[in-house]
Amino acid sequence: MVTVRKPDIEEGWYQALKTEFESPYFANIKAFLIEEKKNFIVYPPSSLIFNAFNLTPFDKVKVVILGQDPYHNVGQAHGLAFSVPDGIQPPPSLQNIFKELNSDIGMAIPRKGNLENWAKEGVLLLNASLTVRANMAASHARIGWQQFTDAAIRALSSKKEHLVFILWGNYAIAKESLIDHSKHLVLKTVHPSPLSASRGFFGCHHFSQTNQYLINNGIQPINWASI
């Protein structure tokens, strides 16, 4: 009998997604990545692929912000949607997120783009694809990651209550059908990219709406200024 090594992921998430890890499609993801790394650079590093899950344990999730793809330039991706490590200039979409935070709740615009503290507060910064080939956006979009992350969204929706799902852009909004609206708040608008932010992202007030919903349901709000 073949022994499947337990993935390096927080125990609550492992239990919620155990059937995914044991499925043939997940074995195919692992096999693909082994071959891919023989010829190409892959982001983020292997140790950070499940960073969003490990920094935000399943039982601690309050908010889900859904991204599409890891950053594909050197040094940017560290397993958290929209976030970059210390020392890396915040990309344009993240800069626009900070502008909306400033407008919405009066938060000073940070100089860094590392959102790990949000993750530790209960904000799951989940990309639909968890890996990418260097300098090739969406290059791993069809290797099976979306089946896995869709399962993560379904697990949160079915097993928890009073979460806030923040969906920016058509790609994220397409995941709305995975969420039980009777149990959770879904906030959606255009993507914060410079190409679309002025068409509804600016002025969406998603951060203040999120905290008001959490407070109304007896949940500690997110300290968005904790960056």
Disulfide bonds with the S-S distance in Angstrom:
none
